[in-house]
Amino acid sequence: MKKTELIFNVISIPVDALMLLLAGVVSFYLRGDFTHVVGPIAFRLDFGEFLSLVYKIIFLLLLTFAAMGLYNLRGTRRLHQELGRVAVGISLGLLVVMLLFFFNQSIFPSRFIILATWALGIILVMAGRLILKLVQLFLFEKNIGLHKLVIIDGGPVNLEVIEQVFKNRRHGYEVTAELNFNEMALERLAVLCESGRVDEILQANSGLSDDVNLQLVQFARNRGIKFSFVPNLFEVQRNIIETESLNGVPVISLKNTPLDGWGKVVKRILDVVAAGFCLVITSPLFLLIYIVIQLDSPGKAIYSAKRGGRYGDFWFYKFRTMYSHLSVGEGYGGSRAEQIRRELWKKNNRGGEQGPFLKVKDDPRVTKFGKFLRRSKLDEIPQFWNVLKGDMSMVGPRAHVLDEVQKYKSRYARMFSIKPGIFGLSQNAQASWPDLPFEEEIRLNILYIENWSLWLDVKTLAKSFWLLFFGSKTKDNY
């Protein structure tokens, strides 16, 4: 851990305590002002007695925070994960308080104070943590507290996205070297370590042999530095193994996906609630977009076509973004549209003519308004209906055209073990990397399938909507 990180860890303890104390004091005085809402004060508590109780509760909450790892902070941590733990920690701590005091008003006279302290505590502690993070980001810009990172050989993995992430100081890293692994790599690493230019090693070549990886791991352990790696598809799945014993015979199984069983039920509930909410919110836009499409170019405003899904092919809906006579599918441009599409494969930006699916920059088939719809993602609003029908999910792999699916379904059948989604890990990655390689898209989709959780869906949706409304838009037209 960097010295600056240790300092921030120490500082965060009194900051949390101060914010919790402030939440308690504000809640105490709010109680007196809300008698018309929550009723008259039945038991009056002296402020001094109240503070003595608050100190004990704060101590309990700080212990809860420590148990949840909130005082083992790194500059490279994800802030939203930390804030999520804060909310859970305060909820758990105050749950204990409620169990102890809630039904005995002679011990603690106000349920309102407990509930208000819970809400204000989450808000104020998060605010304190956010301020500390902003200070840390300021120091990063001044080259203070950055983790010195060495990246080992990108191999089959394009280093562009890795460099974008780790070379951005907001993430807390300084890339001090990028090395191709060869017989001199360990010597070069040793020199960098001796000069104090290595805190972490990132092995970004998923094609390196196990012997080479063991050498790198041993090197990192011997020098007390962190070792990370970019996994291949099989390694992504290793974290879902389960072991059992059958009459003394050990058996190791690869679990299918956490979406089996109750996971599928929970995900469906989230889909119905989220899609229904999104349809209601976007309904005013629906009519407006429908009219503009009709004025922009002749043809049906809603484009429908078959897509490959979990339970077979299904009818997929979106706002039409192409000229109707140039669109492929039943009731559209026919053989002429198919011929133009085949010609565009020669300009395919995702793997050329042999690529798995077609993606063309400045596609001539797209209308002027269609370019806006694609860039703003508003063309996907009708897909919320696909989610309600059960053909798609809010989060999942992208849905692709049928003839494109045939090119890779046999090789990547795993992607079709769950429903396609409107949003997803690969869709979010393309916001900053429009030319995301297909293999990387597959890796992200497999990662999602093997590691699904309700929290992962919530985080993915939150990030998707953040990128949609506040993220920087690519200048490329796809």
C-alpha positions as CSV (number, residue, x, y, z in Angstrom):
1,M,0.0,0.0,0.0
2,K,1.3,3.5,-0.9
3,K,2.1,5.9,1.9
4,T,-0.6,8.3,0.7
5,E,-3.1,5.5,0.7
6,L,-2.3,4.7,4.3
7,I,-2.7,8.4,5.2
8,F,-6.1,8.4,3.5
9,N,-7.1,5.2,5.4
10,V,-6.3,6.9,8.7
11,I,-8.0,10.1,7.8
12,S,-11.2,8.3,6.6
13,I,-11.9,7.0,10.1
14,P,-12.4,10.4,11.8
15,V,-14.1,11.7,8.7
16,D,-16.6,8.8,8.9
17,A,-17.1,9.3,12.6
18,L,-17.7,13.1,12.1
19,M,-20.2,12.5,9.4
20,L,-22.1,9.9,11.5
21,L,-22.1,12.3,14.5
22,L,-23.4,15.0,12.3
23,A,-26.2,12.7,11.0
24,G,-27.2,11.9,14.5
25,V,-27.2,15.5,15.8
26,V,-29.2,16.7,12.8
27,S,-31.7,13.9,13.2
28,F,-32.1,14.8,16.9
29,Y,-33.0,18.4,16.1
30,L,-35.2,17.4,13.1
31,R,-37.3,15.3,15.5
32,G,-38.5,18.4,17.2
33,D,-39.5,20.0,14.0
34,F,-41.5,17.1,12.6
35,T,-44.0,16.5,15.4
36,H,-46.8,17.4,12.9
37,V,-45.7,14.5,10.7
38,V,-44.5,11.8,13.2
39,G,-46.5,12.8,16.2
40,P,-45.7,14.3,19.5
41,I,-42.6,13.4,21.5
42,A,-43.6,10.8,24.0
43,F,-40.2,10.5,25.7
44,R,-37.8,13.4,25.9
45,L,-34.1,12.6,25.8
46,D,-31.5,14.9,27.2
47,F,-29.0,15.9,24.4
48,G,-26.0,14.8,26.6
49,E,-27.6,11.4,27.1
50,F,-28.3,11.2,23.4
51,L,-24.7,11.9,22.5
52,S,-23.5,9.2,24.8
53,L,-25.7,6.7,22.9
54,V,-24.5,8.1,19.5
55,Y,-20.9,7.6,20.4
56,K,-21.5,3.9,21.1
57,I,-23.5,3.5,17.8
58,I,-20.7,5.3,15.9
59,F,-18.1,2.9,17.4
60,L,-20.3,-0.1,16.3
61,L,-20.6,1.3,12.8
62,L,-16.9,2.0,12.5
63,L,-16.3,-1.7,13.5
64,T,-18.8,-2.7,10.8
65,F,-17.0,-0.6,8.2
66,A,-13.7,-2.1,9.2
67,A,-15.1,-5.7,8.8
68,M,-16.3,-4.8,5.3
69,G,-12.9,-3.6,4.2
70,L,-13.7,0.1,4.1
71,Y,-10.5,0.9,5.8
72,N,-8.3,-1.0,3.4
73,L,-8.6,1.6,0.7
74,R,-6.4,1.8,-2.4
75,G,-6.2,4.7,-4.8
76,T,-7.1,2.4,-7.6
77,R,-10.4,1.3,-6.0
78,R,-13.8,1.8,-7.7
79,L,-15.6,4.6,-5.9
80,H,-19.1,3.2,-6.6
81,Q,-18.1,-0.1,-4.9
82,E,-17.0,1.8,-1.9
83,L,-20.2,3.8,-1.7
84,G,-22.2,0.6,-2.0
85,R,-20.4,-0.8,1.0
86,V,-21.0,2.3,3.0
87,A,-24.8,2.0,2.4
88,V,-24.7,-1.7,3.4
89,G,-22.5,-1.1,6.4
90,I,-24.7,1.7,7.8
91,S,-27.8,-0.4,7.2
92,L,-26.3,-3.4,9.0
93,G,-25.1,-1.4,11.9
94,L,-28.4,0.4,12.4
95,L,-30.3,-2.8,12.0
96,V,-28.6,-4.0,15.1
97,V,-29.5,-0.8,16.9
98,M,-33.1,-1.2,15.8
99,L,-33.2,-4.7,17.1
100,L,-31.8,-3.5,20.4
101,F,-33.8,-0.3,20.9
102,F,-36.7,-0.1,18.4
103,F,-39.2,-1.8,20.7
104,N,-38.1,-0.2,23.9
105,Q,-38.7,3.5,23.8
106,S,-37.5,3.9,27.4
107,I,-34.0,3.0,26.2
108,F,-34.2,5.0,22.9
109,P,-37.2,7.3,22.7
110,S,-37.5,8.0,18.9
111,R,-37.8,5.6,16.0
112,F,-37.7,8.7,13.7
113,I,-34.2,9.5,14.9
114,I,-33.0,6.1,14.1
115,L,-34.5,6.1,10.6
116,A,-33.3,9.7,9.9
117,T,-29.8,8.9,11.1
118,W,-29.8,5.9,8.8
119,A,-30.7,8.0,5.7
120,L,-28.5,11.1,6.7
121,G,-25.7,8.8,7.7
122,I,-25.5,7.2,4.2
123,I,-25.7,10.6,2.5
124,L,-23.1,12.3,4.7
125,V,-20.6,9.4,4.9
126,M,-20.8,9.1,1.1
127,A,-20.2,12.8,0.8
128,G,-17.2,12.6,3.1
129,R,-15.8,9.7,1.1
130,L,-16.4,11.6,-2.2
131,I,-14.5,14.6,-0.9
132,L,-11.6,12.4,0.1
133,K,-11.7,10.8,-3.4
134,L,-11.6,14.2,-5.0
135,V,-8.6,15.2,-3.0
136,Q,-6.9,12.0,-4.0
137,L,-7.7,12.6,-7.7
138,F,-6.2,16.0,-7.3
139,L,-3.0,14.5,-5.9
140,F,-3.0,12.0,-8.8
141,E,-2.9,14.9,-11.2
142,K,0.1,16.1,-9.4
143,N,1.7,12.7,-9.8
144,I,1.4,11.9,-6.1
145,G,0.3,8.5,-4.9
146,L,0.1,6.8,-8.3
147,H,0.7,3.0,-8.6
148,K,3.7,2.4,-10.9
149,L,2.5,-0.3,-13.4
150,V,4.4,-2.4,-15.9
151,I,2.3,-4.0,-18.6
152,I,3.6,-7.3,-20.1
153,D,3.1,-7.9,-23.8
154,G,-0.4,-7.5,-25.2
155,G,-0.1,-10.6,-27.4
156,P,-3.5,-11.4,-29.0
157,V,-5.1,-8.8,-26.8
158,N,-5.2,-5.3,-28.2
159,L,-3.5,-3.0,-25.7
160,E,-5.4,0.1,-26.8
161,V,-8.2,-0.3,-24.3
162,I,-5.8,-1.3,-21.6
163,E,-3.7,1.7,-22.2
164,Q,-6.7,4.0,-22.2
165,V,-7.7,2.7,-18.7
166,F,-4.3,2.5,-17.0
167,K,-2.8,5.6,-18.6
168,N,-5.6,7.7,-17.3
169,R,-4.3,9.0,-13.9
170,R,-7.8,9.2,-12.5
171,H,-7.6,5.4,-12.1
172,G,-4.5,5.8,-9.9
173,Y,-1.9,4.2,-12.2
174,E,1.3,5.4,-14.0
175,V,2.4,3.0,-16.7
176,T,6.2,3.0,-16.3
177,A,7.0,0.4,-19.0
178,E,5.4,-1.9,-21.6
179,L,7.5,-5.1,-22.2
180,N,7.3,-8.0,-24.6
181,F,8.0,-11.1,-22.7
182,N,11.3,-12.7,-23.8
183,E,14.5,-14.0,-22.1
184,M,15.5,-10.5,-21.1
185,A,12.1,-9.5,-19.6
186,L,12.8,-10.6,-16.1
187,E,16.1,-8.8,-16.1
188,R,14.5,-5.6,-17.3
189,L,11.8,-6.0,-14.6
190,A,14.5,-6.5,-12.0
191,V,16.2,-3.2,-13.1
192,L,12.8,-1.4,-12.9
193,C,12.2,-2.8,-9.4
194,E,15.6,-1.7,-8.2
195,S,15.0,1.8,-9.5
196,G,11.6,1.9,-7.7
197,R,9.5,2.0,-10.8
198,V,7.3,-1.0,-10.2
199,D,4.4,-1.4,-7.8
200,E,2.4,-3.7,-9.9
201,I,2.7,-6.0,-12.9
202,L,-0.2,-6.6,-15.4
203,Q,0.2,-9.6,-17.6
204,A,-1.9,-8.7,-20.6
205,N,-1.0,-11.7,-22.9
206,S,-3.5,-14.5,-22.4
207,G,-1.4,-16.6,-24.7
208,L,1.7,-16.9,-22.5
209,S,2.4,-20.4,-21.2
210,D,1.8,-21.5,-17.6
211,D,5.6,-21.7,-17.1
212,V,6.1,-18.1,-18.1
213,N,3.2,-17.0,-15.9
214,L,4.6,-18.9,-12.9
215,Q,7.9,-17.1,-13.5
216,L,6.2,-13.8,-13.4
217,V,4.1,-14.7,-10.3
218,Q,7.3,-15.9,-8.5
219,F,9.1,-12.7,-9.5
220,A,6.3,-10.6,-8.1
221,R,6.0,-12.5,-4.9
222,N,9.7,-12.4,-4.2
223,R,9.7,-8.6,-4.5
224,G,6.4,-8.0,-2.7
225,I,4.6,-6.5,-5.7
226,K,1.1,-7.1,-7.0
227,F,0.6,-9.4,-10.0
228,S,-2.6,-9.2,-12.2
229,F,-3.5,-10.7,-15.5
230,V,-6.0,-10.5,-18.4
231,P,-7.6,-14.0,-18.5
232,N,-8.5,-16.0,-21.6
233,L,-12.0,-17.5,-22.0
234,F,-11.3,-20.6,-20.0
235,E,-9.6,-18.8,-17.2
236,V,-12.7,-16.5,-16.9
237,Q,-14.8,-19.6,-16.2
238,R,-12.5,-21.1,-13.5
239,N,-14.0,-19.0,-10.8
240,I,-17.3,-20.9,-11.1
241,I,-16.1,-24.3,-10.2
242,E,-17.7,-26.4,-7.5
243,T,-16.4,-29.5,-5.8
244,E,-18.2,-32.5,-4.3
245,S,-17.5,-36.0,-3.2
246,L,-19.3,-39.0,-4.5
247,N,-18.5,-42.0,-2.3
248,G,-15.1,-40.6,-1.6
249,V,-14.4,-39.7,-5.2
250,P,-13.6,-36.0,-5.6
251,V,-15.5,-34.4,-8.5
252,I,-14.9,-30.9,-9.8
253,S,-17.7,-29.3,-11.9
254,L,-18.0,-26.1,-13.9
255,K,-21.2,-24.5,-12.8
256,N,-23.3,-23.4,-15.7
257,T,-24.3,-19.8,-14.6
258,P,-25.6,-18.2,-11.5
259,L,-28.7,-17.4,-13.6
260,D,-29.9,-21.0,-13.1
261,G,-32.8,-21.4,-10.7
262,W,-33.8,-18.4,-8.6
263,G,-31.3,-16.2,-10.5
264,K,-33.5,-16.5,-13.6
265,V,-36.6,-15.5,-11.5
266,V,-34.9,-12.5,-10.0
267,K,-33.5,-11.3,-13.3
268,R,-37.0,-11.6,-14.9
269,I,-38.5,-9.5,-12.2
270,L,-35.9,-6.8,-12.7
271,D,-36.5,-7.0,-16.5
272,V,-40.2,-6.5,-16.2
273,V,-40.0,-3.6,-13.6
274,A,-37.2,-1.8,-15.4
275,A,-38.6,-2.2,-19.0
276,G,-42.1,-1.2,-17.9
277,F,-40.7,1.9,-16.1
278,C,-38.5,2.8,-19.2
279,L,-41.5,2.4,-21.5
280,V,-43.6,4.8,-19.4
281,I,-40.8,7.3,-19.1
282,T,-40.0,7.3,-22.8
283,S,-43.6,7.2,-24.1
284,P,-43.7,11.0,-24.9
285,L,-40.5,10.5,-27.0
286,F,-42.0,7.5,-28.8
287,L,-44.6,9.6,-30.6
288,L,-42.2,12.4,-31.4
289,I,-39.6,10.1,-32.8
290,Y,-42.2,8.2,-34.8
291,I,-43.4,11.4,-36.5
292,V,-39.8,12.7,-37.3
293,I,-38.9,9.3,-38.9
294,Q,-42.0,9.5,-41.1
295,L,-41.0,13.1,-42.1
296,D,-37.3,12.2,-42.6
297,S,-37.9,9.3,-45.0
298,P,-40.8,7.2,-46.3
299,G,-41.5,3.8,-44.8
300,K,-42.5,2.2,-41.5
301,A,-41.1,3.9,-38.5
302,I,-40.7,0.7,-36.5
303,Y,-38.1,-1.7,-38.0
304,S,-38.8,-5.4,-37.3
305,A,-36.6,-8.3,-38.2
306,K,-35.7,-11.8,-36.9
307,R,-32.8,-12.1,-34.4
308,G,-31.2,-15.1,-32.7
309,G,-32.2,-15.6,-29.1
310,R,-32.0,-18.0,-26.1
311,Y,-35.2,-19.8,-27.1
312,G,-34.9,-19.6,-30.9
313,D,-35.4,-16.8,-33.3
314,F,-37.7,-13.9,-32.3
315,W,-39.0,-10.7,-33.8
316,F,-36.8,-7.8,-32.9
317,Y,-38.1,-4.1,-32.8
318,K,-36.3,-0.8,-33.0
319,F,-36.9,2.6,-34.6
320,R,-35.9,2.5,-38.2
321,T,-32.6,4.3,-38.8
322,M,-32.0,3.2,-42.4
323,Y,-33.8,4.1,-45.6
324,S,-36.6,1.6,-46.0
325,H,-35.6,0.6,-49.5
326,L,-32.1,-0.1,-48.3
327,S,-33.1,-2.1,-45.2
328,V,-32.9,-5.9,-45.3
329,G,-35.7,-8.1,-44.0
330,E,-39.2,-9.1,-44.9
331,G,-41.2,-6.2,-46.4
332,Y,-38.2,-3.9,-46.9
333,G,-35.6,-3.5,-49.7
334,G,-35.5,-7.1,-51.0
335,S,-32.7,-8.4,-53.3
336,R,-31.4,-4.9,-54.0
337,A,-30.9,-4.2,-50.3
338,E,-29.2,-7.6,-49.8
339,Q,-26.8,-6.9,-52.7
340,I,-25.8,-3.5,-51.2
341,R,-25.3,-5.2,-47.9
342,R,-23.0,-7.8,-49.4
343,E,-21.0,-5.0,-51.1
344,L,-20.6,-3.2,-47.7
345,W,-19.0,-6.3,-46.2
346,K,-15.9,-5.4,-48.1
347,K,-15.7,-2.2,-46.0
348,N,-16.5,-4.0,-42.8
349,N,-14.8,-2.3,-39.8
350,R,-15.2,-5.4,-37.6
351,G,-12.9,-8.0,-39.2
352,G,-13.3,-7.2,-42.9
353,E,-15.1,-9.6,-45.3
354,Q,-14.4,-12.6,-43.0
355,G,-15.7,-10.7,-39.9
356,P,-18.4,-12.3,-37.8
357,F,-20.8,-9.4,-38.3
358,L,-21.2,-6.2,-40.3
359,K,-20.3,-2.8,-38.9
360,V,-19.6,0.0,-41.3
361,K,-18.5,3.5,-40.4
362,D,-20.6,6.2,-42.1
363,D,-23.0,3.6,-43.5
364,P,-24.7,5.1,-46.6
365,R,-27.9,3.3,-45.8
366,V,-28.5,5.3,-42.6
367,T,-30.7,8.4,-42.8
368,K,-29.8,11.8,-41.3
369,F,-32.1,11.4,-38.4
370,G,-31.1,7.7,-38.1
371,K,-27.5,8.8,-37.3
372,F,-28.8,10.9,-34.4
373,L,-31.0,8.0,-33.2
374,R,-28.0,5.6,-33.3
375,R,-25.6,7.9,-31.5
376,S,-28.2,8.8,-28.8
377,K,-29.4,5.1,-28.6
378,L,-33.0,6.3,-28.9
379,D,-33.5,3.8,-31.7
380,E,-33.5,1.1,-29.1
381,I,-36.6,2.3,-27.2
382,P,-38.9,-0.3,-28.8
383,Q,-36.7,-3.1,-27.5
384,F,-38.2,-2.5,-24.0
385,W,-41.2,-4.2,-25.5
386,N,-39.0,-7.2,-26.5
387,V,-38.0,-7.3,-22.8
388,L,-41.6,-7.3,-21.5
389,K,-42.4,-10.1,-24.0
390,G,-39.6,-12.2,-22.6
391,D,-37.5,-12.3,-25.8
392,M,-34.8,-10.1,-24.5
393,S,-33.4,-8.9,-21.2
394,M,-32.3,-5.5,-20.0
395,V,-28.8,-6.8,-19.6
396,G,-27.1,-9.4,-21.8
397,P,-25.1,-10.1,-25.0
398,R,-26.0,-8.0,-28.0
399,A,-28.7,-9.4,-30.4
400,H,-27.3,-10.0,-33.9
401,V,-28.7,-10.6,-37.4
402,L,-29.6,-14.2,-38.2
403,D,-27.1,-14.8,-41.1
404,E,-24.4,-13.2,-39.0
405,V,-25.2,-15.5,-36.0
406,Q,-24.7,-18.6,-38.2
407,K,-21.0,-17.5,-38.7
408,Y,-20.1,-17.9,-35.0
409,K,-23.0,-19.6,-33.1
410,S,-21.3,-23.0,-33.3
411,R,-18.1,-21.6,-31.9
412,Y,-19.6,-19.3,-29.3
413,A,-22.8,-21.1,-28.5
414,R,-22.2,-20.1,-24.8
415,M,-23.5,-16.6,-25.7
416,F,-26.9,-18.1,-26.6
417,S,-27.3,-19.8,-23.2
418,I,-29.0,-16.6,-22.0
419,K,-31.3,-14.0,-23.5
420,P,-29.7,-11.1,-25.5
421,G,-29.8,-7.8,-23.9
422,I,-30.4,-4.1,-24.7
423,F,-27.4,-3.2,-22.4
424,G,-24.4,-5.1,-21.4
425,L,-20.7,-5.1,-20.6
426,S,-19.6,-5.2,-24.2
427,Q,-22.1,-2.5,-25.2
428,N,-20.7,-0.2,-22.4
429,A,-17.1,-1.0,-23.5
430,Q,-18.0,0.2,-27.0
431,A,-18.8,3.6,-25.7
432,S,-15.1,4.3,-25.4
433,W,-13.9,1.7,-27.9
434,P,-16.2,1.7,-30.9
435,D,-14.0,-0.8,-32.8
436,L,-14.1,-3.3,-29.9
437,P,-12.6,-6.6,-31.3
438,F,-15.1,-9.4,-31.5
439,E,-13.0,-11.7,-29.3
440,E,-13.0,-9.0,-26.6
441,E,-16.8,-8.7,-26.9
442,I,-17.1,-12.5,-26.5
443,R,-14.8,-12.4,-23.4
444,L,-16.9,-9.7,-21.8
445,N,-20.2,-11.6,-22.5
446,I,-18.8,-14.8,-21.1
447,L,-17.5,-12.9,-18.1
448,Y,-21.1,-11.6,-17.5
449,I,-22.7,-15.1,-18.0
450,E,-20.3,-16.8,-15.5
451,N,-20.4,-14.0,-12.9
452,W,-24.0,-12.8,-13.1
453,S,-25.6,-11.3,-10.0
454,L,-28.5,-8.9,-9.4
455,W,-25.9,-6.3,-8.3
456,L,-24.0,-6.7,-11.5
457,D,-27.2,-6.1,-13.5
458,V,-28.0,-3.0,-11.4
459,K,-24.4,-1.6,-11.8
460,T,-24.4,-2.3,-15.6
461,L,-27.8,-0.5,-16.0
462,A,-26.6,2.4,-13.9
463,K,-23.4,2.7,-15.9
464,S,-25.4,2.4,-19.2
465,F,-27.7,5.2,-18.3
466,W,-24.8,7.3,-17.1
467,L,-23.0,6.8,-20.4
468,L,-26.2,7.5,-22.3
469,F,-27.0,10.8,-20.6
470,F,-23.6,12.1,-19.4
471,G,-20.9,10.1,-21.3
472,S,-18.9,11.6,-24.1
473,K,-20.3,10.6,-27.5
474,T,-18.1,9.1,-30.2
475,K,-17.7,11.1,-33.3
476,D,-17.7,8.0,-35.5
477,N,-21.0,7.2,-37.2
478,Y,-21.8,3.5,-37.0
